[in-house]
Amino acid sequence: MDVNTILLIIGLILAFIMAMNLGGNDAANPTSAAVGARVMSVRRAIMLFSVFALMGALLQGFMVMKTIGEGIVPQIDVAGALAIVLAANIWIFFATIRGMAISTTHSIICAVIGYGIVKFGIEGISLDVLIMIVTSWITSPICSLLLAIGMYKLIRRYAIKYDGKPAIAKFFKSLLIVSLCISAYAFGANDVANATGIYTTVAIQLGRMPDSTAMFILAIFGVAGIIVGGMLFGPKVIETLAFRVTRLDLTTGLAASLANAIVVYLFTTLPYAMWGYGLPISTSYAAVGSIIGASFARSRKSVNKSVSLTLVSYWMITVPVNILLAGAIYYLLVLLI
């Protein structure tokens, strides 16, 4: 077995681990509102998430081939790719077992920055990326929070008007489940490429550009890791968003779920239609913002400030932790190699 083959195998292993981390941390984003509103159990929500994430990955995931760090640094060598994914995996897993919802995309981006500083120096880093991250911190949770407040008031008006009619509660539950399925499908279609990006990067560096068939197989491989991670580690983060941030009921859960789905969709599609690129928002941040907003609309005292501040602190330290960790790992790999 030659060195290139060994590196490709390592890339596949790291891709599967990254997929597990993505599933473990991000499964909460589309499912937490339904679980918190007690429309379905954690187990059923994760199963539904798995089915629709699989559908999204199989139908559209293979169409989106990503390499890690594209546009952030001039290029990424094989050792850099390994360092970036190792750093991101370590941080995402740590946050997941602590039940903290963070941005997996930002973890990877910041790890790329850490590699780039060691490899190219500060001047080799695109400062626009840092601006986009800070923008995402602010825009996605605030927009989803405000929209969730508006959605809650609208839904509440109809809930009061039709109070006592079983049909309205059944309709709300069905709408909440549909929202979960759509969000899970979108996650599978878009984020499976984040998991397989390490393999794609390594393969391209070795001159083995994956074809469409290989990307389809990679999509299946990636979503398998996402499902395993969601089953094993997802409940920890779901519990935080569904029960620890606040106590959701059917009305607040539906408002949060719809606000989250709308914000992510609009921030991705409208700017792309106008300027050719979507704004870099985090689905995790949007999910947390929508839950806090819906809960705040119901009662200002219903939001757990301690848990909410802890989540925000994890978002902020994602940047320095991944930069330092990836830089240190790459430096050590270069010394060893």
Summary of the structure (lengths in Angstrom):
residues: 337
radius of gyration: 20.0
end to end distance: 18.6
largest distance: 70.2
contacts: 1315
relative contact order: 0.22
helix: 83%
strand: 1%
